[in-house]
Amino acid sequence: MSDRIAVYPGSFDPITNGHLDIIQRGLHTFDTLIVGVARNSSKKSLFSVTERVEMIREAVGNHPRVQVDVIDGLLIDYVRRKNSRIILRGLRAVSDFEYEFQLAQVNHSVEKEIETLFMMTSVRYGYLSSSIVKEMAAYNGPVEDFVPPNVLGRLRQKFSAATPV
């Protein structure tokens, strides 16, 4: 039987405990989980792609079944190159579903062999997003329950260097 490989794509700017929850739970279903950091030209990122990859690697440790990589180009091309047929996506709320459904439909129409599987986030992370974390951290808000310790340190570092508004 071949390995069950899934690609979990996202901007992860920064990775949150909600993302880590999806990674941990995804490992119950897949033999290998590739966390793919996407370059998203439509979003203004706080952290560089290199920083995001480092933070994810630090957060997951040396887990033998988790790989962290950068996705350049189309996601479906990347998934094919990794010998996977599964895209794993986390859903927080119904509002996420419409956008994710559109992406899944487009990807499937282009490549019939690739499926998108949705995993509902755990209830305690249903409200959590990287955008909320960044906004709270920018105002020195309490984000320690939302991100792993290594990310907390980097957020504090980024925002302590920023000029106050």
ABEGO torsion letter per residue (X at the ends): XBBBBBBBBEAGOBBBAAAAAAAAAAAAABABBBBBBBBBAABBBABBAAAAAAAAAAAAEABAABBBBBBBEBAAAAAAAAGBABBBBBBABAAAAAAAAAAAAAAAAABAABBBBBBBBBAAAAABBAAAAAAAAAAGBBAAAABBAAAAAAAAAAAAABBBX
